Amino acid sequence: MYRCFVAFLASLLLAGAASAQSLRAFKPDALRGTIEILQSPEVALNGKPARLAASARIFGPDNLIKMPASLPRQKLVVNYTLDGQGFVRDVWILTASEAGKKPWPTTPAEARAWRFDAVSQVWIKP
């Protein structure tokens, strides 16, 4: 009985350590910026007016979906994608370690010129 308990406890500790090191997978077209939710669907993206798409998803640092009304007037460092019409489609609120990953493109031109390594989730400048 004691050995079973020790094995169970060890598996919980290993599983917790593995999940703490997991990376969120950002899309290759995700750009870095700041967002401030004004009155949904209106937002300020990098200080400029923008709109959330009808199908927009905002992922918190815990990777759970957040409602825009729960984030009013907070300037957040995010990775984001735009849809074909220029509306903000996906938003990931970054943790401190994710925000520290540099370089990360802030414009579509930078994203086209740089190379994205999807496995390590880093951008490589030419």
Buried (B, 14 or more C-beta within 10 A) or exposed (E): EEEEEEEEEEEEEEEEEEEEEEEBEBBEBBBBBBBBBBEBBEBBBBEEEBBBBEEBBBBBBEEEEBEBEEBEEEEBBBBBBBEEEEBBBBBBBBBEEBBEBEEBBEEEEBBEEBEBEEEEBBBEEE
